Amino acid sequence: MNLAITELRRRPGRFVTAGVILFLIATLLMVLGGLSDGLNGGNDGAVRAQPVELLVFADTAERSIVQSLVAADVRSTVTGVPGVEAVGALRLTQLGARRDGGDPRDLIDVSVFGTELGVLDIAQIPAGEAWADRRLEELGVDAGTTLLLGPARTPVTIRGFLDDTAYLAQGTIWVDDAAFAALVAENKPDEVLADGDQQVLQVRLEPGADPSAAAAAIDAATGGTETLTRADAAAAIEPIDGGVLQSIIIVTTVIAAAVVALFFALLTSERLGLYGVLKAIGARNRTLFAGVMVQAVLLTLVALAVAVPLTIAFDALVPPDSILFALDPARMATSAALLLLASIVGAALTLRRVLRIEPASVIGTAS
């Protein structure tokens, strides 16, 4: 092991090519992770922000809010299910927003939610108030800003901002259910629902009630709904990129393993004489192999030490209104762990070659 570290220190040039490739792969993994989180991190935030345990969809809605329609009589049925404490409405529409007094061509796409049981720690949104997702603040909307929504230019003044409540990569605006109904009537009259009908029902359970049992009881009582826990409803939202970025990340990790394997296979070929001498004087296979593993891990750590700060700098330089990019420490740690695992696996592929080295034959060949 000491020999492996000494070789890295005294002959760094022989490892430059592999180090540069690992650095590029590390940077690519970090950037892909940031793009994936930027695209999909704001995909289901609005659902995860629901202050209830269950969401009730129509069973034909395929777990989509915009495709769901829950009839008025279903609400009373759900209210009577044992374990249910409160039932509210959750509705969604997508509109364009303009700043009051701003350029009318400066349009922001927003998802507007109407809610009866609030969002996050706001138990109930007061009439006349509107709260916005933090993404709108990043786009230049401030507390107190009046936005004109939809073709009717309905004015809505932003009271404050909420963290992690985006939906399908769009910033959201949250109003009470009555304000939402008026907003839809003015801007999308074709989406106006009959009295009592809702898109989705929010269900708050009594303390100690089992969510899975309550969901099954609700669906059995209504006979036409699909009730999901908040986590299941969030998971049902498909990634915006269709999982493409995750597939690229996996392929990139496999490529990293292949690069490390190829590099150390070539390096082992160059070291046949050295390994033969070491084996002849008593070095064990596991000692030689441990040296290869140490070099692979150290090379990867050096590559990560350069890639991580560069990716953080890239994140800081990306304008918030340009591309959807978000660095998450957990994601970066996962990317680093994947690259380390790929390096270990790649280095491990040289084990067979090391084991097959016969001191007498390779020393004679090397001389």
Contacts in CASP RR format, 6 or more apart in sequence:
PFRMAT RR
TARGET T0000
AUTHOR 0000-0000-0000
METHOD contacts of the structure
MODEL  1
MNLAITELRRRPGRFVTAGVILFLIATLLMVLGGLSDGLNGGNDGAVRAQ
PVELLVFADTAERSIVQSLVAADVRSTVTGVPGVEAVGALRLTQLGARRD
GGDPRDLIDVSVFGTELGVLDIAQIPAGEAWADRRLEELGVDAGTTLLLG
PARTPVTIRGFLDDTAYLAQGTIWVDDAAFAALVAENKPDEVLADGDQQV
LQVRLEPGADPSAAAAAIDAATGGTETLTRADAAAAIEPIDGGVLQSIII
VTTVIAAAVVALFFALLTSERLGLYGVLKAIGARNRTLFAGVMVQAVLLT
LVALAVAVPLTIAFDALVPPDSILFALDPARMATSAALLLLASIVGAALT
LRRVLRIEPASVIGTAS
1 287 0 8 1.000
1 290 0 8 1.000
1 291 0 8 1.000
1 294 0 8 1.000
3 278 0 8 1.000
3 291 0 8 1.000
4 290 0 8 1.000
4 291 0 8 1.000
4 292 0 8 1.000
4 294 0 8 1.000
4 295 0 8 1.000
5 294 0 8 1.000
5 295 0 8 1.000
5 298 0 8 1.000
7 14 0 8 1.000
7 295 0 8 1.000
8 15 0 8 1.000
8 295 0 8 1.000
8 298 0 8 1.000
8 299 0 8 1.000
14 267 0 8 1.000
15 295 0 8 1.000
15 299 0 8 1.000
17 263 0 8 1.000
18 259 0 8 1.000
18 260 0 8 1.000
18 263 0 8 1.000
18 299 0 8 1.000
19 299 0 8 1.000
19 302 0 8 1.000
19 303 0 8 1.000
21 259 0 8 1.000
21 263 0 8 1.000
22 256 0 8 1.000
22 259 0 8 1.000
22 260 0 8 1.000
22 299 0 8 1.000
22 300 0 8 1.000
22 303 0 8 1.000
22 339 0 8 1.000
22 343 0 8 1.000
23 302 0 8 1.000
23 303 0 8 1.000
23 306 0 8 1.000
23 307 0 8 1.000
25 252 0 8 1.000
25 255 0 8 1.000
25 256 0 8 1.000
25 259 0 8 1.000
25 303 0 8 1.000
25 339 0 8 1.000
26 300 0 8 1.000
26 303 0 8 1.000
26 304 0 8 1.000
26 306 0 8 1.000
26 307 0 8 1.000
26 308 0 8 1.000
26 335 0 8 1.000
26 336 0 8 1.000
26 339 0 8 1.000
27 307 0 8 1.000
27 310 0 8 1.000
27 311 0 8 1.000
28 252 0 8 1.000
29 249 0 8 1.000
29 252 0 8 1.000
29 253 0 8 1.000
29 256 0 8 1.000
29 335 0 8 1.000
29 338 0 8 1.000
29 339 0 8 1.000
30 307 0 8 1.000
30 308 0 8 1.000
30 311 0 8 1.000
30 327 0 8 1.000
30 332 0 8 1.000
30 335 0 8 1.000
31 311 0 8 1.000
31 314 0 8 1.000
32 245 0 8 1.000
32 248 0 8 1.000
32 249 0 8 1.000
32 252 0 8 1.000
33 245 0 8 1.000
33 249 0 8 1.000
33 331 0 8 1.000
33 335 0 8 1.000
34 315 0 8 1.000
34 325 0 8 1.000
34 326 0 8 1.000
34 327 0 8 1.000
34 328 0 8 1.000
34 331 0 8 1.000
35 245 0 8 1.000
35 323 0 8 1.000
35 324 0 8 1.000
35 325 0 8 1.000
36 239 0 8 1.000
36 241 0 8 1.000
36 245 0 8 1.000
36 246 0 8 1.000
36 249 0 8 1.000
36 331 0 8 1.000
37 326 0 8 1.000
37 327 0 8 1.000
37 328 0 8 1.000
37 331 0 8 1.000
38 169 0 8 1.000
38 324 0 8 1.000
38 325 0 8 1.000
38 326 0 8 1.000
39 169 0 8 1.000
39 239 0 8 1.000
39 240 0 8 1.000
39 241 0 8 1.000
39 245 0 8 1.000
39 324 0 8 1.000
40 169 0 8 1.000
40 239 0 8 1.000
40 240 0 8 1.000
40 241 0 8 1.000
41 166 0 8 1.000
41 169 0 8 1.000
41 326 0 8 1.000
42 135 0 8 1.000
42 164 0 8 1.000
42 166 0 8 1.000
42 167 0 8 1.000
42 168 0 8 1.000
42 169 0 8 1.000
43 166 0 8 1.000
43 167 0 8 1.000
43 168 0 8 1.000
43 169 0 8 1.000
43 237 0 8 1.000
43 239 0 8 1.000
43 240 0 8 1.000
44 167 0 8 1.000
44 234 0 8 1.000
44 235 0 8 1.000
44 237 0 8 1.000
45 164 0 8 1.000
45 165 0 8 1.000
45 166 0 8 1.000
45 167 0 8 1.000
45 234 0 8 1.000
46 111 0 8 1.000
46 113 0 8 1.000
46 119 0 8 1.000
46 133 0 8 1.000
46 165 0 8 1.000
46 166 0 8 1.000
46 167 0 8 1.000
46 172 0 8 1.000
47 55 0 8 1.000
47 167 0 8 1.000
47 230 0 8 1.000
47 233 0 8 1.000
47 234 0 8 1.000
47 237 0 8 1.000
48 164 0 8 1.000
48 230 0 8 1.000
48 231 0 8 1.000
48 234 0 8 1.000
49 119 0 8 1.000
49 120 0 8 1.000
49 162 0 8 1.000
49 164 0 8 1.000
49 165 0 8 1.000
50 90 0 8 1.000
50 117 0 8 1.000
50 119 0 8 1.000
50 202 0 8 1.000
50 230 0 8 1.000
50 233 0 8 1.000
51 117 0 8 1.000
51 118 0 8 1.000
51 119 0 8 1.000
51 120 0 8 1.000
51 121 0 8 1.000
51 122 0 8 1.000
51 123 0 8 1.000
51 202 0 8 1.000
51 204 0 8 1.000
52 86 0 8 1.000
52 117 0 8 1.000
52 202 0 8 1.000
52 203 0 8 1.000
52 204 0 8 1.000
52 205 0 8 1.000
52 230 0 8 1.000
53 203 0 8 1.000
53 204 0 8 1.000
53 205 0 8 1.000
53 209 0 8 1.000
53 211 0 8 1.000
53 214 0 8 1.000
53 229 0 8 1.000
53 230 0 8 1.000
54 202 0 8 1.000
54 203 0 8 1.000
54 205 0 8 1.000
54 211 0 8 1.000
54 214 0 8 1.000
54 215 0 8 1.000
54 218 0 8 1.000
54 227 0 8 1.000
54 228 0 8 1.000
54 229 0 8 1.000
54 230 0 8 1.000
55 90 0 8 1.000
55 200 0 8 1.000
55 201 0 8 1.000
55 202 0 8 1.000
55 203 0 8 1.000
55 227 0 8 1.000
55 228 0 8 1.000
55 229 0 8 1.000
55 230 0 8 1.000
55 233 0 8 1.000
56 70 0 8 1.000
56 74 0 8 1.000
56 78 0 8 1.000
56 200 0 8 1.000
56 201 0 8 1.000
56 203 0 8 1.000
56 218 0 8 1.000
56 222 0 8 1.000
56 225 0 8 1.000
56 226 0 8 1.000
56 227 0 8 1.000
57 63 0 8 1.000
57 64 0 8 1.000
57 65 0 8 1.000
57 68 0 8 1.000
57 70 0 8 1.000
57 200 0 8 1.000
57 225 0 8 1.000
57 226 0 8 1.000
57 227 0 8 1.000
57 228 0 8 1.000
57 233 0 8 1.000
58 67 0 8 1.000
58 68 0 8 1.000
58 69 0 8 1.000
58 70 0 8 1.000
58 224 0 8 1.000
58 225 0 8 1.000
58 226 0 8 1.000
59 219 0 8 1.000
59 223 0 8 1.000
59 224 0 8 1.000
59 225 0 8 1.000
59 226 0 8 1.000
60 67 0 8 1.000
61 67 0 8 1.000
61 68 0 8 1.000
61 69 0 8 1.000
61 226 0 8 1.000
63 226 0 8 1.000
63 228 0 8 1.000
63 233 0 8 1.000
63 236 0 8 1.000
63 237 0 8 1.000
65 90 0 8 1.000
65 91 0 8 1.000
65 92 0 8 1.000
65 199 0 8 1.000
65 200 0 8 1.000
66 92 0 8 1.000
66 199 0 8 1.000
68 199 0 8 1.000
68 200 0 8 1.000
69 193 0 8 1.000
69 197 0 8 1.000
69 198 0 8 1.000
69 199 0 8 1.000
70 197 0 8 1.000
70 198 0 8 1.000
70 199 0 8 1.000
70 200 0 8 1.000
70 201 0 8 1.000
70 225 0 8 1.000
71 196 0 8 1.000
71 197 0 8 1.000
72 194 0 8 1.000
72 195 0 8 1.000
72 196 0 8 1.000
72 197 0 8 1.000
72 198 0 8 1.000
74 201 0 8 1.000
74 222 0 8 1.000
74 224 0 8 1.000
74 225 0 8 1.000
75 87 0 8 1.000
75 88 0 8 1.000
75 89 0 8 1.000
75 196 0 8 1.000
75 198 0 8 1.000
75 201 0 8 1.000
77 221 0 8 1.000
77 222 0 8 1.000
78 84 0 8 1.000
78 87 0 8 1.000
78 201 0 8 1.000
78 203 0 8 1.000
78 218 0 8 1.000
78 221 0 8 1.000
78 222 0 8 1.000
78 225 0 8 1.000
79 87 0 8 1.000
80 221 0 8 1.000
81 214 0 8 1.000
81 217 0 8 1.000
81 218 0 8 1.000
81 221 0 8 1.000
82 214 0 8 1.000
82 217 0 8 1.000
83 205 0 8 1.000
83 206 0 8 1.000
83 209 0 8 1.000
83 214 0 8 1.000
84 203 0 8 1.000
84 204 0 8 1.000
84 205 0 8 1.000
84 206 0 8 1.000
84 209 0 8 1.000
84 214 0 8 1.000
84 218 0 8 1.000
85 204 0 8 1.000
85 205 0 8 1.000
85 206 0 8 1.000
85 209 0 8 1.000
86 117 0 8 1.000
86 203 0 8 1.000
86 204 0 8 1.000
87 201 0 8 1.000
87 202 0 8 1.000
87 203 0 8 1.000
87 204 0 8 1.000
88 115 0 8 1.000
88 116 0 8 1.000
88 117 0 8 1.000
88 177 0 8 1.000
88 198 0 8 1.000
88 201 0 8 1.000
88 202 0 8 1.000
88 203 0 8 1.000
89 114 0 8 1.000
89 115 0 8 1.000
89 116 0 8 1.000
89 177 0 8 1.000
89 198 0 8 1.000
89 199 0 8 1.000
89 200 0 8 1.000
89 201 0 8 1.000
89 202 0 8 1.000
90 113 0 8 1.000
90 114 0 8 1.000
90 115 0 8 1.000
90 116 0 8 1.000
90 117 0 8 1.000
90 198 0 8 1.000
90 199 0 8 1.000
90 200 0 8 1.000
90 201 0 8 1.000
90 202 0 8 1.000
91 113 0 8 1.000
91 114 0 8 1.000
91 115 0 8 1.000
91 177 0 8 1.000
91 180 0 8 1.000
91 181 0 8 1.000
91 184 0 8 1.000
91 193 0 8 1.000
91 198 0 8 1.000
91 199 0 8 1.000
91 200 0 8 1.000
92 111 0 8 1.000
92 112 0 8 1.000
92 113 0 8 1.000
92 114 0 8 1.000
92 167 0 8 1.000
92 199 0 8 1.000
93 111 0 8 1.000
93 112 0 8 1.000
93 180 0 8 1.000
93 183 0 8 1.000
93 184 0 8 1.000
93 187 0 8 1.000
93 188 0 8 1.000
93 191 0 8 1.000
94 109 0 8 1.000
94 110 0 8 1.000
94 111 0 8 1.000
94 112 0 8 1.000
94 170 0 8 1.000
95 109 0 8 1.000
95 110 0 8 1.000
95 112 0 8 1.000
95 149 0 8 1.000
95 150 0 8 1.000
95 183 0 8 1.000
95 187 0 8 1.000
95 188 0 8 1.000
96 107 0 8 1.000
96 108 0 8 1.000
96 109 0 8 1.000
96 110 0 8 1.000
96 149 0 8 1.000
96 150 0 8 1.000
97 107 0 8 1.000
97 108 0 8 1.000
97 109 0 8 1.000
97 110 0 8 1.000
97 147 0 8 1.000
97 148 0 8 1.000
97 149 0 8 1.000
97 150 0 8 1.000
97 173 0 8 1.000
98 104 0 8 1.000
98 106 0 8 1.000
98 107 0 8 1.000
98 108 0 8 1.000
98 147 0 8 1.000
98 148 0 8 1.000
98 153 0 8 1.000
99 106 0 8 1.000
99 141 0 8 1.000
99 145 0 8 1.000
99 146 0 8 1.000
99 147 0 8 1.000
99 148 0 8 1.000
100 145 0 8 1.000
100 146 0 8 1.000
100 147 0 8 1.000
100 148 0 8 1.000
100 155 0 8 1.000
108 136 0 8 1.000
108 139 0 8 1.000
108 141 0 8 1.000
108 147 0 8 1.000
109 170 0 8 1.000
109 171 0 8 1.000
110 132 0 8 1.000
110 136 0 8 1.000
110 147 0 8 1.000
110 149 0 8 1.000
110 170 0 8 1.000
110 171 0 8 1.000
110 172 0 8 1.000
110 173 0 8 1.000
111 166 0 8 1.000
111 167 0 8 1.000
111 168 0 8 1.000
111 170 0 8 1.000
111 171 0 8 1.000
111 172 0 8 1.000
111 173 0 8 1.000
112 149 0 8 1.000
112 172 0 8 1.000
112 173 0 8 1.000
112 174 0 8 1.000
112 175 0 8 1.000
112 180 0 8 1.000
112 183 0 8 1.000
113 119 0 8 1.000
113 167 0 8 1.000
113 172 0 8 1.000
113 173 0 8 1.000
113 174 0 8 1.000
113 175 0 8 1.000
113 180 0 8 1.000
114 125 0 8 1.000
114 174 0 8 1.000
114 175 0 8 1.000
114 176 0 8 1.000
114 177 0 8 1.000
114 179 0 8 1.000
114 180 0 8 1.000
115 125 0 8 1.000
115 174 0 8 1.000
115 175 0 8 1.000
115 176 0 8 1.000
115 177 0 8 1.000
115 180 0 8 1.000
115 202 0 8 1.000
116 124 0 8 1.000
116 176 0 8 1.000
116 177 0 8 1.000
116 202 0 8 1.000
117 123 0 8 1.000
117 124 0 8 1.000
117 202 0 8 1.000
117 204 0 8 1.000
118 124 0 8 1.000
118 125 0 8 1.000
118 174 0 8 1.000
119 125 0 8 1.000
119 131 0 8 1.000
119 162 0 8 1.000
119 165 0 8 1.000
119 174 0 8 1.000
120 162 0 8 1.000
120 163 0 8 1.000
120 165 0 8 1.000
122 131 0 8 1.000
122 162 0 8 1.000
122 174 0 8 1.000
124 176 0 8 1.000
125 131 0 8 1.000
125 174 0 8 1.000
125 175 0 8 1.000
125 176 0 8 1.000
126 176 0 8 1.000
127 176 0 8 1.000
127 178 0 8 1.000
127 179 0 8 1.000
128 175 0 8 1.000
128 176 0 8 1.000
128 179 0 8 1.000
129 159 0 8 1.000
129 175 0 8 1.000
129 176 0 8 1.000
130 156 0 8 1.000
130 157 0 8 1.000
130 158 0 8 1.000
130 159 0 8 1.000
130 173 0 8 1.000
130 174 0 8 1.000
130 175 0 8 1.000
130 179 0 8 1.000
131 158 0 8 1.000
131 159 0 8 1.000
131 160 0 8 1.000
131 161 0 8 1.000
131 162 0 8 1.000
131 173 0 8 1.000
131 174 0 8 1.000
132 141 0 8 1.000
132 158 0 8 1.000
132 160 0 8 1.000
132 161 0 8 1.000
132 162 0 8 1.000
132 171 0 8 1.000
132 172 0 8 1.000
132 173 0 8 1.000
132 174 0 8 1.000
133 161 0 8 1.000
133 162 0 8 1.000
133 163 0 8 1.000
133 164 0 8 1.000
133 165 0 8 1.000
133 166 0 8 1.000
133 171 0 8 1.000
133 172 0 8 1.000
133 173 0 8 1.000
134 161 0 8 1.000
134 162 0 8 1.000
134 163 0 8 1.000
134 164 0 8 1.000
134 165 0 8 1.000
135 166 0 8 1.000
135 170 0 8 1.000
135 171 0 8 1.000
135 320 0 8 1.000
136 158 0 8 1.000
136 161 0 8 1.000
136 171 0 8 1.000
136 173 0 8 1.000
137 161 0 8 1.000
138 320 0 8 1.000
138 321 0 8 1.000
139 320 0 8 1.000
139 321 0 8 1.000
141 147 0 8 1.000
141 158 0 8 1.000
142 158 0 8 1.000
143 158 0 8 1.000
143 159 0 8 1.000
143 160 0 8 1.000
143 161 0 8 1.000
144 157 0 8 1.000
144 158 0 8 1.000
144 159 0 8 1.000
144 160 0 8 1.000
145 157 0 8 1.000
145 158 0 8 1.000
146 155 0 8 1.000
146 156 0 8 1.000
146 157 0 8 1.000
146 158 0 8 1.000
147 155 0 8 1.000
147 156 0 8 1.000
147 157 0 8 1.000
147 158 0 8 1.000
147 173 0 8 1.000
148 154 0 8 1.000
148 155 0 8 1.000
148 156 0 8 1.000
149 155 0 8 1.000
149 156 0 8 1.000
149 173 0 8 1.000
149 183 0 8 1.000
149 187 0 8 1.000
150 187 0 8 1.000
151 187 0 8 1.000
152 186 0 8 1.000
152 187 0 8 1.000
154 182 0 8 1.000
154 183 0 8 1.000
154 186 0 8 1.000
154 187 0 8 1.000
156 173 0 8 1.000
156 175 0 8 1.000
156 183 0 8 1.000
158 173 0 8 1.000
162 172 0 8 1.000
162 174 0 8 1.000
165 171 0 8 1.000
165 172 0 8 1.000
165 174 0 8 1.000
166 172 0 8 1.000
168 237 0 8 1.000
168 240 0 8 1.000
169 240 0 8 1.000
169 324 0 8 1.000
175 183 0 8 1.000
181 192 0 8 1.000
184 191 0 8 1.000
184 192 0 8 1.000
185 192 0 8 1.000
193 199 0 8 1.000
203 214 0 8 1.000
203 218 0 8 1.000
203 227 0 8 1.000
205 211 0 8 1.000
205 214 0 8 1.000
211 229 0 8 1.000
212 229 0 8 1.000
214 227 0 8 1.000
215 227 0 8 1.000
215 228 0 8 1.000
215 229 0 8 1.000
216 227 0 8 1.000
218 225 0 8 1.000
218 227 0 8 1.000
219 225 0 8 1.000
219 226 0 8 1.000
219 227 0 8 1.000
228 236 0 8 1.000
239 245 0 8 1.000
239 246 0 8 1.000
249 335 0 8 1.000
249 338 0 8 1.000
253 338 0 8 1.000
253 339 0 8 1.000
253 341 0 8 1.000
253 342 0 8 1.000
254 342 0 8 1.000
256 339 0 8 1.000
256 342 0 8 1.000
256 343 0 8 1.000
257 342 0 8 1.000
257 343 0 8 1.000
257 345 0 8 1.000
257 346 0 8 1.000
257 349 0 8 1.000
258 346 0 8 1.000
260 296 0 8 1.000
260 300 0 8 1.000
260 342 0 8 1.000
260 343 0 8 1.000
260 345 0 8 1.000
260 346 0 8 1.000
260 347 0 8 1.000
261 345 0 8 1.000
261 346 0 8 1.000
261 347 0 8 1.000
261 349 0 8 1.000
261 350 0 8 1.000
264 292 0 8 1.000
264 295 0 8 1.000
264 296 0 8 1.000
264 346 0 8 1.000
264 347 0 8 1.000
264 349 0 8 1.000
264 350 0 8 1.000
265 349 0 8 1.000
265 350 0 8 1.000
265 353 0 8 1.000
268 275 0 8 1.000
268 292 0 8 1.000
268 350 0 8 1.000
268 353 0 8 1.000
268 354 0 8 1.000
272 357 0 8 1.000
272 362 0 8 1.000
272 365 0 8 1.000
272 366 0 8 1.000
273 362 0 8 1.000
273 363 0 8 1.000
273 365 0 8 1.000
273 366 0 8 1.000
275 283 0 8 1.000
275 288 0 8 1.000
275 354 0 8 1.000
275 357 0 8 1.000
275 362 0 8 1.000
276 357 0 8 1.000
276 358 0 8 1.000
276 359 0 8 1.000
276 362 0 8 1.000
276 363 0 8 1.000
276 366 0 8 1.000
277 359 0 8 1.000
277 363 0 8 1.000
278 288 0 8 1.000
279 285 0 8 1.000
279 288 0 8 1.000
279 357 0 8 1.000
279 359 0 8 1.000
280 359 0 8 1.000
280 360 0 8 1.000
280 363 0 8 1.000
285 354 0 8 1.000
285 355 0 8 1.000
288 354 0 8 1.000
289 350 0 8 1.000
289 351 0 8 1.000
289 354 0 8 1.000
292 347 0 8 1.000
292 350 0 8 1.000
292 354 0 8 1.000
293 344 0 8 1.000
293 347 0 8 1.000
293 348 0 8 1.000
295 347 0 8 1.000
296 343 0 8 1.000
296 344 0 8 1.000
296 346 0 8 1.000
296 347 0 8 1.000
297 340 0 8 1.000
297 343 0 8 1.000
297 344 0 8 1.000
297 347 0 8 1.000
299 343 0 8 1.000
300 339 0 8 1.000
300 340 0 8 1.000
300 343 0 8 1.000
301 340 0 8 1.000
303 339 0 8 1.000
304 336 0 8 1.000
304 339 0 8 1.000
304 340 0 8 1.000
308 332 0 8 1.000
308 336 0 8 1.000
311 327 0 8 1.000
311 332 0 8 1.000
312 327 0 8 1.000
314 325 0 8 1.000
315 325 0 8 1.000
315 326 0 8 1.000
315 327 0 8 1.000
318 325 0 8 1.000
END
